[in-house]
């Protein structure tokens, strides 16, 4: 059975640096970022706050969405985050 996928965004503060990633296991991947074993980019800029997560039926759909979001203007990404998370709160605790 094929796994679904998640597109997610990490930041260091509201309207701060952004990282867009894709994973099949969201809670595990975010935990990796929080303990500095995730991406080098997140480690370099201290991106430990999960501000956006979007589930997809297949990992291929998630990858396609990730590529689309990476091509967006920054203001569009900020607006997307604000639609689901207007306070830019850390969503990590909601994963458990």
Backbone bond lengths (Angstrom), bond angles and torsions (degrees), N, CA, C in turn:
res aa  C-N    CA-C-N  psi(-1)  N-CA   C-N-CA  omega(-1)  CA-C   N-CA-C  phi
1 X - - - 1.448 - - 1.531 109.21 -
2 X 1.321 116.39 132.28 1.460 121.33 -179.11 1.526 110.44 -76.17
3 X 1.292 115.44 141.23 1.464 121.33 177.18 1.514 110.10 -82.86
4 X 1.309 115.21 149.52 1.455 119.74 170.58 1.513 109.04 -77.21
5 X 1.293 116.28 -171.94 1.462 119.78 -179.72 1.508 111.65 -146.29
6 X 1.293 114.68 165.42 1.464 123.69 179.45 1.518 109.67 -126.40
7 X 1.307 116.11 139.56 1.460 122.86 165.85 1.521 104.83 -105.56
8 X 1.318 116.73 135.14 1.455 119.73 -176.70 1.517 110.63 -142.21
9 X 1.328 114.80 158.80 1.466 120.76 176.78 1.520 109.26 -127.93
10 X 1.317 114.42 134.56 1.463 123.09 176.75 1.521 107.96 -113.76
11 X 1.334 116.03 149.61 1.462 121.06 176.80 1.527 109.16 -144.87
12 X 1.323 115.25 173.18 1.468 120.93 176.06 1.527 111.43 -104.53
13 X 1.343 117.40 -18.33 1.462 123.28 179.01 1.521 107.32 -170.44
14 X 1.320 118.73 163.19 1.462 119.46 177.27 1.532 111.31 -54.62
15 X 1.300 115.20 129.86 1.466 123.97 -179.68 1.531 112.37 62.66
16 X 1.322 116.60 21.53 1.467 121.60 178.45 1.523 110.98 -88.33
17 X 1.320 115.34 -156.94 1.460 121.20 177.73 1.524 108.77 -60.83
18 X 1.332 116.98 147.35 1.456 121.45 178.78 1.521 110.95 -123.68
19 X 1.311 115.18 143.80 1.464 122.97 171.04 1.518 106.67 -125.90
20 X 1.318 117.15 130.49 1.456 122.33 176.27 1.523 107.10 -111.54
21 X 1.327 115.73 126.75 1.451 120.71 -179.04 1.509 111.79 -134.71
22 X 1.324 114.87 173.64 1.458 122.12 178.21 1.521 107.93 -136.85
23 X 1.326 116.50 143.28 1.457 120.99 -179.03 1.517 109.95 -159.05
24 X 1.312 116.18 159.37 1.463 121.42 172.48 1.528 110.27 -89.52
25 X 1.326 117.35 -23.66 1.461 122.74 -175.14 1.526 109.66 -124.32
26 X 1.316 116.51 87.53 1.463 121.60 -170.97 1.529 113.29 -61.35
27 X 1.317 118.16 -50.88 1.472 120.17 -176.21 1.525 111.01 -59.96
28 X 1.319 117.03 -42.92 1.469 120.71 179.93 1.524 111.47 -65.07
29 X 1.324 116.17 -42.19 1.462 119.93 -178.17 1.526 111.34 -66.87
30 X 1.324 117.13 -43.43 1.467 119.84 179.11 1.529 109.72 -64.20
31 X 1.322 116.35 -39.72 1.466 119.69 176.90 1.534 110.43 -58.80
32 X 1.322 117.52 -40.71 1.465 120.81 177.41 1.531 110.72 -59.13
33 X 1.321 116.43 -44.11 1.469 119.33 178.83 1.533 110.53 -62.91
34 X 1.314 116.89 -39.35 1.462 121.03 -176.21 1.532 112.61 -69.09
35 X 1.336 117.01 -26.64 1.472 119.50 178.61 1.529 111.49 -104.09
36 X 1.331 116.00 16.63 1.473 123.30 175.55 1.524 114.27 63.41
37 X 1.330 116.94 32.72 1.465 119.60 171.56 1.521 110.40 -115.46
38 X 1.333 117.10 9.29 1.460 122.24 176.40 1.517 109.88 -83.60
39 X 1.301 116.85 -141.83 1.464 121.01 -177.36 1.529 111.84 -69.87
40 X 1.312 115.20 151.60 1.466 121.08 177.04 1.530 110.26 -63.67
41 X 1.320 117.28 -34.11 1.462 121.49 179.42 1.529 110.35 -62.56
42 X 1.329 116.89 -46.78 1.475 120.26 178.43 1.514 110.89 -63.77
43 X 1.311 116.19 -39.63 1.475 120.74 179.28 1.524 110.00 -64.01
44 X 1.324 116.41 -44.44 1.468 121.36 -177.11 1.526 112.41 -62.33
45 X 1.328 116.57 -40.06 1.464 120.42 -174.79 1.537 113.76 -104.75
46 X 1.321 117.43 5.86 1.464 121.05 176.60 1.520 113.95 66.58
47 X 1.325 116.08 38.65 1.465 120.72 -177.96 1.526 109.63 -85.76
48 X 1.324 116.52 101.32 1.469 122.04 -175.02 1.524 113.19 -126.68
49 X 1.329 117.47 -0.28 1.463 121.69 -176.09 1.528 109.52 -103.66
50 X 1.328 116.53 118.89 1.462 122.21 176.53 1.521 108.46 -81.76
51 X 1.338 117.55 114.53 1.462 120.54 -177.24 1.527 113.60 -113.11
52 X 1.327 116.93 -9.63 1.463 120.70 -178.06 1.512 109.01 -152.29
53 X 1.329 116.13 136.37 1.462 121.32 174.81 1.518 108.09 -148.38
54 X 1.322 115.52 132.81 1.460 121.27 -176.77 1.520 107.85 -136.30
55 X 1.327 116.69 121.26 1.467 121.07 -177.56 1.520 110.83 -89.33
56 X 1.343 115.11 144.19 1.463 122.25 178.99 1.520 109.57 -130.12
57 X 1.316 115.78 153.61 1.456 121.70 -176.72 1.515 114.25 -65.99
58 X 1.329 116.82 -31.90 1.465 120.97 178.56 1.524 109.44 -133.06
59 X 1.307 115.58 155.95 1.469 119.95 177.11 1.527 109.96 -64.58
60 X 1.327 117.59 -32.18 1.463 120.92 178.53 1.525 110.93 -63.92
61 X 1.339 116.48 -40.86 1.472 119.97 176.61 1.527 110.78 -64.13
62 X 1.327 116.27 -40.00 1.463 120.57 179.01 1.527 110.65 -64.19
63 X 1.316 117.05 -41.77 1.474 121.13 179.11 1.530 110.29 -63.74
64 X 1.325 116.83 -42.12 1.468 120.33 178.79 1.527 110.63 -62.54
65 X 1.331 116.95 -41.82 1.467 120.80 178.76 1.528 111.14 -66.58
66 X 1.338 116.92 -40.22 1.463 120.81 177.35 1.526 110.26 -58.31
67 X 1.305 116.90 -46.28 1.471 120.47 179.76 1.524 111.00 -62.39
68 X 1.330 116.79 -39.49 1.457 120.69 178.71 1.526 110.22 -63.62
69 X 1.332 116.40 -47.62 1.466 119.83 -178.33 1.526 111.94 -64.06
70 X 1.313 117.31 -36.89 1.465 119.95 179.12 1.521 111.64 -63.89
71 X 1.328 117.08 -26.12 1.468 121.01 179.86 1.533 112.65 -84.86
72 X 1.323 117.16 -11.07 1.464 121.18 -178.98 1.517 112.15 -70.18
73 X 1.332 115.15 156.62 1.462 121.62 170.20 1.525 108.63 -66.18
74 X 1.313 116.19 152.33 1.460 120.72 -179.15 1.533 111.45 -59.79
75 X 1.306 117.52 -40.64 1.464 120.20 -178.65 1.532 111.53 -61.58
76 X 1.324 117.22 -33.75 1.462 120.71 178.25 1.532 110.10 -68.41
77 X 1.330 116.58 -39.11 1.471 120.49 178.00 1.524 110.18 -64.48
78 X 1.329 116.84 -43.57 1.462 121.03 178.01 1.533 111.01 -59.65
79 X 1.332 116.58 -42.45 1.465 121.01 179.01 1.530 111.07 -65.32
80 X 1.318 117.33 -40.00 1.463 121.19 178.47 1.524 110.76 -62.28
81 X 1.318 116.60 -45.68 1.466 120.25 177.64 1.525 109.58 -60.14
82 X 1.325 116.97 -45.20 1.461 121.42 -177.07 1.528 112.41 -63.27
83 X 1.329 118.56 -26.72 1.464 120.01 179.89 1.525 111.48 -68.70
84 X 1.322 118.07 -33.44 1.470 119.78 -179.76 1.521 112.70 -105.60
85 X 1.310 116.65 -17.78 1.462 120.92 -174.15 1.531 109.69 -146.75
86 X 1.328 117.82 69.76 1.471 120.60 -173.74 1.525 114.36 -60.77
87 X 1.323 117.85 -24.93 1.467 121.34 179.53 1.526 112.62 -89.61
88 X 1.315 117.05 -3.16 1.467 122.56 -174.72 1.534 109.87 55.07
89 X 1.323 115.97 39.58 1.465 121.83 -179.90 1.525 110.33 -73.64
90 X 1.321 116.33 156.05 1.458 122.07 176.62 1.522 108.78 -74.72
91 X 1.317 117.31 118.70 1.458 122.88 -177.19 1.528 113.03 -89.10
92 X 1.313 117.08 -0.15 1.473 120.95 -174.63 1.522 112.71 -57.67
93 X 1.324 117.90 -42.12 1.468 120.83 -178.02 1.526 112.15 -64.01
94 X 1.314 118.03 -25.00 1.458 121.52 179.20 1.523 112.92 -74.44
95 X 1.322 117.02 -10.94 1.462 121.25 -179.21 1.514 112.46 -77.87
96 X 1.302 117.74 -16.45 1.475 121.25 -174.92 1.501 111.34 -102.11
